[in-house]
Amino acid sequence: FKYYQPSRIKKQHGDRKKKRRTTKEVDDQKSNTIIERNDEEVNDQQYIQTLGFQAKSDSINKSDSLNVNSNEENTIHDSNAIIAEEDTNKITVQTAIRNNRLIAAGGVTGIMEDLDPVIGYAAEPLLPLHEACVPLSDILHNLSFYVELAFNETPQEPPDSLTVDESAAIRLYTIEWEKPHRSLYSMLNYTLKTAPREELRPYFKYMKLFLTALAKLPCVPPLTVWRGVAKDLSADFPPGTLVTWWAFSSCTSALPVLENNMYLGSEGERTLFSVEAINGRTLQAHSHFVMEDEILLLPGTRMEVQSQFSPATDLHIIHLKQIKPVETLLELPFEGKFERARNI
């Protein structure tokens, strides 16, 4: 990890910021700045129309943008970026980190999959985070470093009546590993979606702590959340199809976040899932991504496709509604918790 001090950035830029503040820089600043939610309500239907038509105007300006960028230093490096907002008096520095969990890499699984329920982890003892991660030390690169990072970011009195270990367990899940190594959330979710349940066993101790922590978080009221993928999946989700998402699925309640260039952008093939969720958990108070309202859906979330439409030729909206399965798909971490999670 590289940490940039505001004083260093100011020294490097100095007076150049007054001379190089071109129209292109202003445009880049608008497109790259993190979208922060405020108290204003977003009309999703109007915004969807905006997504469809914006691609046309973006393509018109594409060639000019390439010419302006040819002599500029690229300040975005994969999932980590430093965004400097400059004026003649000061430099404000924000850390913009792409939350890869909001985008389903490679597609979304869950249609007609014959996977067993997620059970067995609840029998594990509730351990401190360091001990719960011991079985994963040979699976995840430099795990002890990221565990310490999670603890360093966790307050001594976490919100929602969580212990320090519980809050740090959530924070560890949200941390992105340095490339090319895969993060905890990536490895865990890949195993949940694709592997025999026996291969989940090394994760059981961590899952016991992680799901116990999630059990203490209040369920968000029923609301529509969004998840995206950079490909056309409309043919796989005809209305009436039953879908089970076996992984922990990160969504956002702020649709404009996914249109940001760090995520899906405004051009190319895209699928947006509009999910009527009934028992999501918000991670923001315990997340490495403190500026994003990330809503987490638990493994075994069962949904039915309600409808789909395409406001533009390369943009597809699929409407899913969470339903109550008859069978148990996710074992509770311990009795008396996740009462509303029994609905998944």
C-alpha positions in Angstrom: 0.0 0.0 0.0 1.2 3.5 -0.8 0.0 6.4 1.3 0.2 9.9 -0.1 0.5 12.8 2.2 -1.3 16.0 1.2 1.8 18.0 1.8 3.7 15.9 -0.8 1.0 16.2 -3.3 0.9 20.0 -2.8 4.7 20.2 -3.3 4.6 18.1 -6.5 1.9 20.2 -8.0 2.7 23.6 -6.6 1.8 26.5 -8.9 1.2 24.1 -11.9 -2.3 23.6 -10.7 -3.2 27.1 -11.6 -1.8 26.8 -15.1 -3.0 23.3 -16.0 -6.6 23.4 -14.9 -8.1 22.7 -18.3 -11.6 21.9 -19.2 -10.6 18.3 -19.5 -9.4 18.3 -15.9 -12.7 19.6 -14.7 -14.5 16.9 -16.7 -12.2 14.2 -15.3 -12.7 15.5 -11.8 -16.5 15.2 -12.2 -16.3 11.7 -13.6 -13.8 10.3 -11.1 -14.8 11.9 -7.9 -16.5 9.5 -5.5 -20.3 9.9 -5.5 -21.4 10.6 -1.9 -25.0 10.1 -0.9 -26.8 13.0 0.7 -30.3 13.5 2.0 -31.7 14.1 -1.4 -33.8 11.3 -2.9 -32.7 9.8 -6.3 -35.4 9.1 -8.9 -34.1 5.8 -10.2 -36.4 5.6 -13.2 -35.2 9.0 -14.5 -31.6 8.0 -13.8 -32.0 4.8 -15.8 -33.0 6.9 -18.8 -30.0 9.1 -18.3 -27.7 6.0 -18.3 -29.1 4.9 -21.7 -28.7 8.2 -23.5 -25.4 9.3 -21.9 -23.4 6.7 -23.8 -24.1 8.6 -27.1 -22.7 11.9 -25.9 -19.7 10.1 -24.3 -18.7 8.5 -27.6 -18.8 11.9 -29.4 -16.2 13.3 -27.0 -14.1 10.2 -26.8 -11.5 11.2 -29.4 -11.0 14.7 -27.9 -10.5 13.1 -24.5 -7.8 10.8 -25.8 -5.8 13.7 -27.2 -6.0 15.7 -24.0 -5.0 12.6 -21.9 -1.9 11.8 -24.0 0.4 14.1 -22.0 -1.2 13.7 -18.6 -0.2 11.4 -15.8 -2.8 8.8 -15.1 -3.7 9.1 -11.4 -5.9 6.0 -11.2 -4.1 2.7 -10.7 -6.5 -0.3 -10.9 -8.6 -0.2 -7.7 -6.7 2.5 -5.8 -6.6 6.1 -6.7 -5.7 9.5 -5.3 -8.1 12.2 -6.5 -7.0 15.7 -6.0 -9.6 18.5 -6.1 -7.6 21.7 -6.8 -8.4 25.4 -6.5 -6.2 28.4 -6.2 -6.1 28.3 -2.4 -5.9 24.6 -1.4 -5.8 21.0 -2.4 -8.3 18.5 -1.0 -7.2 14.9 -1.2 -9.6 12.0 -1.2 -8.8 8.3 -1.4 -11.0 6.7 -4.1 -10.9 2.9 -3.9 -12.9 0.8 -6.3 -15.2 -1.5 -4.4 -15.0 -4.6 -6.6 -17.7 -6.4 -4.7 -20.4 -4.2 -6.3 -19.6 -5.7 -9.7 -20.0 -9.4 -10.4 -16.8 -10.4 -12.2 -17.4 -12.8 -15.0 -21.2 -12.9 -14.5 -23.8 -13.9 -11.9 -24.4 -17.5 -11.0 -27.4 -19.0 -9.3 -29.8 -20.3 -11.9 -30.8 -23.9 -11.5 -27.7 -24.8 -9.5 -27.6 -28.0 -7.5 -25.7 -26.8 -4.4 -26.2 -28.0 -0.9 -27.2 -25.6 1.9 -24.5 -23.7 3.8 -24.4 -25.7 7.1 -21.8 -26.9 9.5 -20.0 -23.7 10.4 -22.3 -22.9 13.3 -20.8 -25.8 15.3 -17.5 -24.0 15.5 -16.5 -22.1 18.6 -16.7 -18.3 18.5 -13.0 -17.3 18.4 -11.0 -14.1 18.2 -10.3 -13.0 14.6 -6.6 -13.9 14.8 -7.5 -17.5 15.8 -10.5 -17.8 13.4 -8.1 -17.0 10.5 -5.5 -19.6 11.3 -7.0 -22.3 8.9 -6.9 -19.7 6.1 -3.2 -18.8 6.4 -2.2 -21.2 3.6 -5.0 -20.1 1.4 -4.8 -16.3 1.6 -1.6 -14.4 0.8 -0.1 -12.4 3.7 -3.3 -12.8 5.7 -1.7 -11.7 9.0 -0.9 -8.3 7.5 -4.5 -7.7 6.5 -5.9 -8.9 9.8 -3.7 -6.3 11.5 -4.9 -3.7 9.0 -8.5 -4.5 9.9 -7.8 -4.2 13.6 -6.0 -0.9 13.1 -9.1 0.5 11.4 -11.5 -0.7 14.0 -12.4 1.5 16.9 -12.2 0.2 20.5 -16.0 0.7 20.9 -17.5 -0.4 17.5 -21.1 0.6 16.6 -24.1 -1.7 16.8 -22.8 -3.4 20.0 -20.2 -5.4 18.2 -17.0 -6.5 19.8 -13.7 -5.4 18.3 -13.1 -8.9 16.8 -16.6 -8.9 15.2 -16.3 -5.5 13.7 -12.8 -6.3 12.4 -14.1 -9.5 10.9 -16.5 -7.5 8.8 -13.8 -5.0 7.9 -11.4 -7.8 6.9 -14.1 -9.0 4.5 -14.3 -5.6 2.8 -10.5 -5.1 2.3 -9.0 -5.5 -1.1 -5.8 -7.5 -1.3 -2.9 -6.1 -3.3 -2.8 -7.5 -6.8 -2.3 -10.2 -8.1 -3.4 -11.8 -4.9 -7.1 -12.6 -4.3 -8.9 -11.1 -1.4 -10.7 -13.0 1.4 -14.1 -12.0 0.0 -13.1 -13.2 -3.5 -11.9 -16.6 -2.3 -14.7 -17.2 0.1 -17.4 -16.3 -2.4 -15.8 -18.3 -5.2 -15.9 -21.3 -2.9 -19.5 -20.7 -1.9 -20.6 -20.5 -5.5 -18.6 -23.2 -7.2 -17.0 -25.7 -4.9 -18.2 -28.8 -2.9 -19.3 -27.8 0.5 -16.4 -29.8 2.0 -14.0 -27.2 0.6 -15.7 -24.5 2.8 -14.4 -26.1 5.9 -11.2 -24.0 6.3 -13.5 -20.9 6.3 -15.9 -22.2 9.0 -14.2 -20.6 12.0 -14.1 -17.2 10.2 -17.6 -17.6 9.0 -18.8 -18.3 12.5 -17.3 -14.9 13.7 -18.3 -13.0 10.5 -22.0 -14.2 10.5 -22.3 -13.7 14.2 -21.2 -10.1 13.6 -23.7 -9.7 10.7 -26.4 -11.1 13.0 -26.0 -8.1 15.3 -26.4 -5.6 12.5 -30.0 -4.4 12.1 -31.7 -5.5 8.9 -32.3 -2.5 6.6 -36.0 -2.0 5.8 -37.2 -3.6 2.6 -35.7 -1.6 -0.2 -34.4 -1.8 -3.8 -30.7 -2.3 -4.1 -28.5 -2.6 -7.2 -25.8 -4.9 -8.4 -24.1 -4.8 -11.8 -22.0 -6.8 -14.3 -20.2 -5.6 -17.4 -21.9 -8.0 -19.9 -25.4 -8.8 -21.2 -27.1 -11.5 -19.0 -30.7 -10.8 -20.1 -31.1 -14.1 -21.9 -30.3 -16.0 -18.7 -33.0 -14.3 -16.6 -36.4 -14.6 -18.3 -39.4 -13.5 -16.1 -40.5 -16.2 -13.6 -37.0 -17.7 -13.2 -36.0 -18.7 -9.7 -32.5 -17.6 -8.7 -30.4 -18.4 -5.7 -27.3 -16.3 -5.0 -25.0 -18.6 -2.9 -22.3 -16.0 -2.2 -22.3 -13.0 0.0 -23.6 -10.4 -2.6 -22.7 -6.7 -2.2 -25.2 -4.2 -3.5 -25.6 -0.4 -3.4 -28.7 1.6 -2.7 -27.3 4.4 -4.8 -27.7 3.6 -8.4 -25.4 6.4 -9.6 -22.5 4.7 -8.0 -22.5 1.9 -10.6 -22.5 4.4 -13.4 -19.2 5.9 -12.2 -16.3 5.2 -14.5 -14.6 3.1 -11.8 -17.5 0.6 -12.1 -19.8 0.0 -15.1 -19.4 3.4 -16.7 -21.9 4.6 -19.2 -21.1 2.6 -22.4 -20.6 -1.0 -23.4 -22.6 -4.0 -22.5 -24.0 -3.8 -19.0 -26.6 -5.6 -16.8 -28.0 -4.0 -13.7 -29.9 -6.1 -11.2 -32.6 -4.3 -9.4 -33.3 -6.3 -6.2 -36.3 -6.0 -3.9 -34.3 -7.0 -0.8 -36.0 -7.8 2.5 -33.1 -8.5 4.9 -29.9 -6.9 3.7 -27.3 -5.6 6.1 -25.5 -2.3 5.7 -21.7 -2.6 6.3 -20.7 1.1 6.1 -20.0 1.5 9.8 -17.7 -1.5 9.8 -16.2 -1.3 6.3 -12.9 -0.4 4.8 -15.0 1.6 2.3 -16.3 4.2 4.6 -17.8 6.4 1.9 -20.1 3.8 0.3 -23.5 2.5 1.5 -22.8 -1.2 0.8 -25.7 -3.5 1.4 -24.8 -7.2 1.9 -27.2 -10.0 0.9 -26.4 -13.3 2.7 -25.6 -16.6 1.1 -28.7 -18.5 -0.1 -30.7 -15.4 -1.0 -33.6 -16.8 -3.1 -35.2 -14.5 -5.7 -37.6 -14.6 -8.6 -37.2 -12.6 -11.8 -40.1 -10.2 -12.1 -39.3 -8.4 -15.4 -36.5 -7.0 -17.5 -36.2 -4.1 -20.0 -33.5 -2.3 -22.0 -33.5 1.5 -21.9 -30.6 1.4 -24.3 -29.2 -1.2 -26.7 -26.3 -2.0 -24.4 -28.0 -1.5 -21.0 -30.2 -4.2 -19.5 -32.2 -3.9 -16.3 -33.3 -7.1 -14.6 -35.9 -6.8 -11.7 -35.5 -9.5 -9.0 -37.7 -9.9 -5.9 -36.4 -11.7 -2.8 -38.7 -14.5 -1.7 -38.9 -17.0 1.2 -37.6 -20.4 0.4 -39.2 -23.5 1.9 -35.9 -25.1 2.8 -33.1 -23.8 4.9 -30.3 -22.5 2.7 -28.1 -20.8 5.3 -27.6 -22.2 8.8 -28.0 -19.6 11.6 -24.8 -18.8 13.4 -26.5 -19.7 16.7 -30.1 -20.1 17.8 -32.1 -16.9 18.3 -30.2 -14.9 15.7 -31.1 -14.0 12.1 -34.8 -14.5 12.7 -35.5 -12.4 9.7 -32.7 -14.1 7.9 -34.8 -17.3 8.0 -36.6 -15.7 5.0 -33.6 -16.2 2.7 
